[in-house]
Amino acid sequence: MFVAVTLIAVTLLVVVALLAAAAAAKLARLDGATYPQAVTRAATTFATVLTVAATVAAALATVAS
């Protein structure tokens, strides 16, 4: 059961990160950025969301133990 919940949570996190990256790329394009700049902003946003989630998970794991 724990494995299934973990997989669902990870999947949801990746979907949220992808949506944030797509929104960042769209906003960059609306701001006049070129496609490479928009992709760079999207990749940075994607990595940032995953990093923040990992940091929060590590902090929660530390508090829980």
C-alpha positions in Angstrom: 0.0 0.0 0.0 2.8 2.4 0.9 4.5 1.8 -2.4 1.3 2.6 -4.3 0.8 5.9 -2.4 4.4 6.8 -3.0 4.1 6.2 -6.7 1.0 8.2 -7.0 2.6 11.1 -5.1 5.6 11.1 -7.3 3.5 11.0 -10.4 1.4 13.9 -9.2 4.6 15.8 -8.4 6.0 15.3 -11.9 2.7 16.4 -13.4 2.7 19.6 -11.3 6.3 20.2 -12.3 5.5 19.8 -16.0 2.5 22.1 -15.7 4.7 24.7 -14.0 7.3 24.4 -16.7 4.7 24.7 -19.5 3.3 27.8 -17.8 6.8 29.3 -17.4 7.6 28.7 -21.1 4.2 30.2 -22.2 4.8 33.3 -20.1 8.3 33.6 -21.5 7.0 33.4 -25.0 4.4 36.0 -24.2 7.1 38.2 -22.8 9.0 38.1 -26.1 11.6 35.4 -25.4 13.0 33.2 -28.1 12.2 29.5 -28.1 15.6 28.5 -26.7 15.1 31.1 -23.9 11.6 29.8 -23.2 12.9 26.2 -23.0 15.7 27.2 -20.7 13.1 28.9 -18.4 10.9 25.9 -18.5 13.8 23.5 -17.7 14.8 25.8 -14.8 11.3 25.9 -13.4 10.9 22.1 -13.7 14.2 21.5 -11.9 13.3 24.1 -9.2 9.9 22.4 -8.5 11.6 19.0 -8.1 14.3 20.5 -5.9 11.8 22.2 -3.6 9.8 19.0 -3.4 12.9 17.0 -2.5 13.9 19.5 0.1 10.4 19.5 1.7 10.4 15.6 1.7 13.8 15.6 3.4 12.7 18.1 6.0 9.6 16.1 6.7 11.6 12.9 7.0 13.9 14.5 9.5 11.0 15.8 11.6 9.2 12.5 11.5 12.1 10.5 12.7 
